[in-house]
Amino acid sequence: MSTAKADDRPDKVTTRTVVDFKIKGEKISMITAYDYTMAKIVDHAGIDVILVGDSASNVMAGHETTLPITLDQMIYHTSCVVRGVDRALVVADLPFMSYQVTVKEALISAGRMMKEAGAHAVKLEGGASVCETIKRIVDAGIPVMGHLGLTPQSIYKFGTYKVRAKDDAEAEQLIKDAMALQEAGCFALVLEKIPAALATKVTKLLDIPTIGIGAGGECDGQVLVVHDMLGLTKDFHPRFIRRYHNLFDEMSNAVNAYVNDVKSGDFPSDQEQYN
């Protein structure tokens, strides 16, 4: 575990930095955050990229899927995160139906995310079908991160959260989509819940970095939802999550101790009040 102080960390991470990481063979660390306090913590810890994911719909708002969260809500979460960051690159998800209808609407959505929220880049899901949209957004000066494999905004189309691209036809299409996204101007690509061998093949084919989640260790980087990694979520146990803490129980125990101290009159003590 690194004990480097904040002053010892590399300079501000940009999209160019992320691409250079791949060139140098340095792995990219990416994690989600949705508020100022969490962003400040993970940025101080040395994370390279913070994703303000539409997973906020799940872990912050309690929805079953990512679909309900709105562009305005994503702008709010992203603006909170940006204010807590000194070093990390902040990438914000464009939510469901904020970019799928027309290229013009997508450009407006991406522009709002940059102007109103202060995001450094946006992320959107899909392959060849969104390439024209990506080109227009990139041409406007907005960096775009792609997302292939399990794309949660299409969950009702898939009907399952199982591993994607296990059959040859879907795997071949994913490779074509990855190449198309690179050609369209994406600076990086998330690969979610696909076979590790396929992710390795895509990673070697692309000049841009791949960020895996449930896609094996040969991707150029990894991303997890911070609530899962810290054990704030309790009933979600996919294979790809490594829990580095059990904050659900620790925080529950702390709150329970506070409740007991208040009930017993132990809190506040003489030292915790003013004369």
C-alpha positions as CSV (number, residue, x, y, z in Angstrom):
1,M,0.0,0.0,0.0
2,S,1.4,3.4,-1.0
3,T,2.2,5.9,1.7
4,A,3.1,8.7,-0.7
5,K,2.0,12.1,0.4
6,A,-0.1,14.3,-1.8
7,D,2.9,16.5,-2.7
8,D,4.7,13.3,-4.0
9,R,1.9,12.4,-6.5
10,P,2.2,13.0,-10.3
11,D,0.8,16.2,-11.8
12,K,-2.8,16.6,-12.9
13,V,-4.2,13.7,-14.8
14,T,-5.5,14.5,-18.3
15,T,-6.8,12.4,-21.2
16,R,-3.3,12.6,-22.6
17,T,-1.9,11.3,-19.3
18,V,-4.2,8.3,-19.5
19,V,-3.1,7.4,-23.1
20,D,0.5,7.8,-22.0
21,F,-0.1,5.4,-19.2
22,K,-0.9,2.7,-21.8
23,I,2.2,3.6,-23.8
24,K,4.4,3.3,-20.7
25,G,2.7,0.1,-19.6
26,E,1.5,1.7,-16.3
27,K,-1.9,0.5,-15.1
28,I,-4.7,3.0,-14.8
29,S,-6.7,3.2,-11.5
30,M,-10.3,4.4,-11.8
31,I,-13.2,4.5,-9.3
32,T,-16.6,6.1,-9.0
33,A,-17.5,9.0,-6.8
34,Y,-20.7,11.0,-6.6
35,D,-20.1,13.7,-4.0
36,Y,-17.6,16.2,-2.8
37,T,-16.4,14.3,0.3
38,M,-15.9,11.0,-1.4
39,A,-14.2,12.7,-4.3
40,K,-11.8,14.4,-2.0
41,I,-10.9,11.1,-0.2
42,V,-10.2,9.1,-3.4
43,D,-8.4,11.9,-5.1
44,H,-6.1,12.3,-2.0
45,A,-5.5,8.6,-2.1
46,G,-4.0,8.9,-5.6
47,I,-6.7,7.6,-7.9
48,D,-6.0,8.4,-11.6
49,V,-9.6,8.7,-12.9
50,I,-12.9,9.4,-11.1
51,L,-16.0,8.2,-12.9
52,V,-19.2,10.0,-11.9
53,G,-21.2,7.0,-13.0
54,D,-24.9,6.8,-13.7
55,S,-24.6,4.0,-11.1
56,A,-25.5,7.0,-8.8
57,S,-29.0,5.9,-9.8
58,N,-28.4,2.7,-7.9
59,V,-26.1,3.5,-4.9
60,M,-27.2,7.1,-4.3
61,A,-30.9,7.1,-5.2
62,G,-31.8,3.5,-4.6
63,H,-33.2,2.7,-8.1
64,E,-33.0,-0.8,-9.5
65,T,-31.3,0.3,-12.7
66,T,-29.3,3.2,-14.0
67,L,-32.1,4.4,-16.3
68,P,-34.1,6.8,-14.1
69,I,-31.3,9.3,-13.3
70,T,-31.6,12.5,-15.3
71,L,-29.0,14.8,-17.0
72,D,-29.7,17.5,-14.4
73,Q,-29.1,15.0,-11.6
74,M,-25.8,13.8,-13.2
75,I,-24.7,17.4,-13.6
76,Y,-25.3,18.0,-9.9
77,H,-23.3,14.9,-8.8
78,T,-20.5,15.8,-11.2
79,S,-20.2,19.4,-10.0
80,C,-19.9,18.1,-6.4
81,V,-17.1,15.7,-7.4
82,V,-15.2,18.3,-9.4
83,R,-15.1,20.7,-6.4
84,G,-13.4,17.9,-4.4
85,V,-10.6,17.1,-6.9
86,D,-7.1,18.4,-7.3
87,R,-5.4,15.7,-9.4
88,A,-7.7,13.1,-10.9
89,L,-9.4,13.2,-14.3
90,V,-13.1,13.5,-13.8
91,V,-15.2,11.6,-16.4
92,A,-19.0,11.9,-16.2
93,D,-21.6,9.4,-17.6
94,L,-24.1,10.8,-20.0
95,P,-27.4,9.2,-18.7
96,F,-29.9,7.2,-20.6
97,M,-31.7,9.2,-23.4
98,S,-29.5,12.2,-23.1
99,Y,-27.6,11.3,-26.2
100,Q,-29.5,8.5,-28.0
101,V,-32.2,10.5,-29.8
102,T,-30.3,12.9,-32.0
103,V,-26.6,14.0,-32.4
104,K,-27.7,17.6,-31.7
105,E,-29.2,16.6,-28.3
106,A,-26.1,14.5,-27.5
107,L,-23.9,17.5,-28.2
108,I,-26.0,19.8,-26.0
109,S,-25.9,17.2,-23.2
110,A,-22.2,16.8,-23.4
111,G,-21.7,20.5,-23.5
112,R,-23.8,21.1,-20.4
113,M,-21.8,18.4,-18.6
114,M,-18.6,20.3,-19.4
115,K,-19.9,23.9,-18.9
116,E,-22.3,23.5,-15.9
117,A,-20.6,20.6,-14.1
118,G,-17.0,21.2,-15.0
119,A,-16.4,17.6,-16.1
120,H,-13.1,16.9,-17.9
121,A,-14.6,14.2,-20.2
122,V,-17.9,12.3,-20.8
123,K,-18.6,8.6,-21.2
124,L,-21.4,7.0,-23.2
125,E,-22.4,3.5,-24.0
126,G,-22.6,1.8,-27.4
127,G,-20.6,0.7,-30.5
128,A,-20.9,1.6,-34.1
129,S,-24.4,3.1,-33.7
130,V,-23.0,6.0,-31.6
131,C,-19.8,6.7,-33.5
132,E,-21.3,9.6,-35.5
133,T,-22.4,11.1,-32.2
134,I,-19.0,10.6,-30.7
135,K,-17.3,12.3,-33.7
136,R,-19.4,15.4,-33.3
137,I,-18.8,15.6,-29.6
138,V,-15.1,15.1,-30.0
139,D,-15.0,17.7,-32.8
140,A,-16.6,20.1,-30.4
141,G,-13.6,19.7,-28.1
142,I,-15.1,17.3,-25.6
143,P,-13.2,14.2,-24.8
144,V,-15.2,10.9,-24.9
145,M,-14.7,7.6,-23.2
146,G,-16.5,4.7,-24.7
147,H,-18.2,1.7,-23.1
148,L,-18.7,-1.8,-24.5
149,G,-19.7,-5.2,-23.2
150,L,-22.4,-5.2,-20.6
151,T,-23.9,-1.7,-21.0
152,P,-26.3,-1.2,-18.1
153,Q,-28.4,1.4,-20.0
154,S,-29.5,-1.4,-22.3
155,I,-30.3,-3.8,-19.6
156,Y,-34.0,-4.2,-20.7
157,K,-32.7,-5.1,-24.2
158,F,-30.3,-7.7,-22.9
159,G,-32.7,-8.9,-20.2
160,T,-29.8,-10.1,-18.0
161,Y,-26.6,-8.9,-16.2
162,K,-24.7,-12.0,-17.3
163,V,-21.4,-12.0,-19.1
164,R,-21.5,-10.5,-22.6
165,A,-19.8,-11.6,-25.9
166,K,-19.2,-15.2,-25.0
167,D,-20.3,-16.4,-28.4
168,D,-18.1,-15.8,-31.5
169,A,-20.5,-13.5,-33.3
170,E,-21.0,-11.1,-30.4
171,A,-17.3,-11.2,-29.7
172,E,-16.4,-10.3,-33.3
173,Q,-18.9,-7.5,-33.2
174,L,-17.4,-6.2,-30.0
175,I,-14.0,-6.1,-31.6
176,K,-15.4,-4.2,-34.6
177,D,-17.2,-1.8,-32.3
178,A,-14.0,-1.2,-30.3
179,M,-12.1,-0.3,-33.4
180,A,-14.9,2.0,-34.6
181,L,-14.9,3.8,-31.2
182,Q,-11.2,4.4,-31.4
183,E,-11.6,5.7,-35.0
184,A,-14.4,7.9,-33.9
185,G,-12.1,9.6,-31.4
186,C,-12.6,8.0,-28.0
187,F,-9.5,8.5,-25.8
188,A,-10.3,5.3,-23.7
189,L,-12.8,2.5,-23.5
190,V,-14.5,0.7,-20.7
191,L,-15.0,-3.1,-21.1
192,E,-17.6,-4.4,-18.8
193,K,-18.2,-8.1,-17.9
194,I,-16.8,-9.8,-21.0
195,P,-14.5,-12.8,-21.1
196,A,-10.9,-12.0,-20.1
197,A,-9.4,-13.5,-23.3
198,L,-11.6,-11.2,-25.4
199,A,-10.7,-8.2,-23.3
200,T,-7.0,-9.0,-23.7
201,K,-7.4,-9.3,-27.5
202,V,-9.2,-5.9,-27.7
203,T,-6.6,-4.3,-25.4
204,K,-3.8,-5.4,-27.7
205,L,-5.6,-4.3,-30.8
206,L,-6.3,-0.8,-29.6
207,D,-3.9,2.2,-29.3
208,I,-6.2,3.7,-26.7
209,P,-6.4,2.3,-23.2
210,T,-9.0,-0.1,-22.0
211,I,-10.5,0.1,-18.5
212,G,-11.9,-3.2,-17.3
213,I,-14.7,-4.1,-14.9
214,G,-15.2,-7.8,-14.8
215,A,-13.0,-8.1,-17.9
216,G,-9.8,-9.6,-16.5
217,G,-6.4,-8.4,-15.6
218,E,-4.9,-7.6,-19.0
219,C,-6.9,-4.4,-19.5
220,D,-4.9,-1.2,-19.3
221,G,-6.8,-0.2,-16.1
222,Q,-9.5,-1.2,-13.7
223,V,-12.7,0.5,-12.4
224,L,-15.0,-0.4,-9.5
225,V,-17.9,1.3,-7.9
226,V,-16.6,2.9,-4.7
227,H,-19.5,1.7,-2.6
228,D,-18.8,-1.9,-3.7
229,M,-15.0,-1.7,-3.1
230,L,-15.4,-0.2,0.4
231,G,-18.1,-2.6,1.4
232,L,-20.8,0.0,1.8
233,T,-23.0,-2.3,-0.3
234,K,-23.9,-5.5,1.5
235,D,-26.0,-7.7,-0.8
236,F,-24.1,-7.3,-4.1
237,H,-21.6,-10.1,-4.7
238,P,-20.4,-10.4,-8.4
239,R,-17.2,-12.2,-8.9
240,F,-15.3,-9.2,-10.2
241,I,-15.6,-7.1,-6.9
242,R,-12.8,-7.1,-4.4
243,R,-13.9,-5.6,-1.1
244,Y,-11.1,-3.7,0.6
245,H,-13.2,-2.9,3.6
246,N,-16.5,-3.7,5.3
247,L,-17.8,-0.2,6.0
248,F,-21.4,-1.3,6.1
249,D,-20.8,-3.1,9.4
250,E,-18.3,-0.7,10.7
251,M,-20.5,2.3,10.2
252,S,-23.6,0.4,11.5
253,N,-21.6,-0.4,14.7
254,A,-20.5,3.2,15.1
255,V,-24.1,4.5,14.7
256,N,-25.4,1.9,17.1
257,A,-22.7,2.9,19.7
258,Y,-23.8,6.6,19.2
259,V,-27.5,5.6,19.7
260,N,-26.6,3.7,22.9
261,D,-24.5,6.6,24.3
262,V,-27.3,9.1,23.6
263,K,-30.0,6.8,25.2
264,S,-27.8,6.2,28.3
265,G,-26.9,9.9,28.7
266,D,-23.2,9.1,28.2
267,F,-23.1,11.5,25.3
268,P,-22.3,14.4,25.5
269,S,-19.8,14.2,28.4
270,D,-18.6,17.2,30.4
271,Q,-15.7,17.5,28.0
272,E,-18.1,17.6,25.0
273,Q,-20.2,20.6,26.2
274,Y,-19.6,24.3,26.9
275,N,-19.7,26.0,30.3
